[in-house]
Amino acid sequence: MGLPTAFALLVAAGLAAGDPLAALGLVLFPPVAGFLAAGIGLIVFGWPLTAWLHRKGRESWRAYVLPGTAAGAMIVLAATYALVGEAVAGLVPGLFGGLTGGATAHFWWTYARRDRAMVHAPSLEAIFE
């Protein structure tokens, strides 16, 4: 039995037991948690990293993907450790977090930053003069 089938059976069991709210929670939890984690990662890591790399003129695919992978893994490892209390329990979820962070950074570079990488914003002194 695959994971999607098991998930569908859990939702069906919740509906059959007369608790549609629990089934709705099962359905909505993964996308909502993923959206929140991605948003927090973007605000805490992505935007400051983008500003710093742009200011230094060091934007590249590697400059985004390596820290994105590390940040994604660290967020998941820290959350798993906080919930479970064991670092080993977070290794597999941490791998998925790293893949997610690296993929997000790859798409951020490819679709949002690559064309702007060589165009540097004026310095703050020039803006306020």
Backbone hydrogen bonds, N-H to C=O, Kabsch-Sander energy under -0.5 kcal/mol:
donor,donor_aa,acceptor,acceptor_aa,energy
6,A,2,G,-2.3
7,F,3,L,-2.6
8,A,4,P,-2.4
9,L,5,T,-2.3
10,L,6,A,-2.1
11,V,7,F,-2.3
12,A,8,A,-2.6
13,A,9,L,-2.5
14,G,10,L,-2.1
15,L,11,V,-2.1
16,A,12,A,-2.7
17,A,13,A,-2.1
18,G,15,L,-1.1
19,D,14,G,-2.2
23,A,19,D,-1.5
24,L,20,P,-2.6
25,G,21,L,-2.2
26,L,22,A,-2.1
27,V,23,A,-2.0
28,L,24,L,-2.6
29,F,25,G,-2.1
32,V,28,L,-2.1
33,A,29,F,-3.0
34,G,30,P,-2.4
35,F,31,P,-2.4
36,L,32,V,-2.5
37,A,33,A,-2.5
38,A,34,G,-2.5
39,G,35,F,-2.4
40,I,36,L,-2.6
41,G,37,A,-2.5
42,L,38,A,-2.4
43,I,39,G,-2.4
44,V,40,I,-3.1
45,F,41,G,-2.3
46,G,41,G,-2.1
47,W,42,L,-2.9
49,L,45,F,-2.1
50,T,46,G,-2.7
51,A,47,W,-2.6
52,W,48,P,-2.5
53,L,49,L,-2.9
54,H,50,T,-2.5
55,R,51,A,-2.4
56,K,52,W,-2.1
57,G,53,L,-0.9
58,R,53,L,-2.3
64,Y,60,S,-1.0
64,Y,61,W,-0.7
65,V,61,W,-2.7
66,L,62,R,-1.8
68,G,64,Y,-2.0
69,T,65,V,-2.6
70,A,66,L,-2.2
71,A,67,P,-3.0
72,G,68,G,-2.4
73,A,69,T,-2.1
74,M,70,A,-2.6
75,I,71,A,-2.5
76,V,72,G,-1.7
77,L,73,A,-2.8
78,A,74,M,-2.7
79,A,75,I,-2.3
80,T,76,V,-2.7
81,Y,77,L,-2.5
82,A,78,A,-2.3
83,L,79,A,-2.0
84,V,80,T,-3.1
85,G,80,T,-0.7
85,G,81,Y,-1.4
90,G,87,A,-1.3
91,L,88,V,-1.5
94,G,90,G,-2.4
95,L,91,L,-1.8
96,F,92,V,-1.7
97,G,93,P,-2.4
98,G,94,G,-2.5
99,L,95,L,-2.4
100,T,96,F,-2.4
101,G,97,G,-2.8
102,G,98,G,-2.7
103,A,99,L,-2.4
104,T,100,T,-2.5
105,A,101,G,-2.3
106,H,102,G,-2.3
107,F,103,A,-2.5
108,W,104,T,-2.4
109,W,105,A,-2.6
110,T,106,H,-2.9
111,Y,107,F,-2.6
112,A,108,W,-1.8
113,R,108,W,-1.5
114,R,109,W,-2.5
116,R,113,R,-0.9
117,A,113,R,-1.0
117,A,114,R,-0.8
119,V,116,R,-1.1
120,H,118,M,-0.7
127,I,123,S,-1.4
128,F,124,L,-1.8
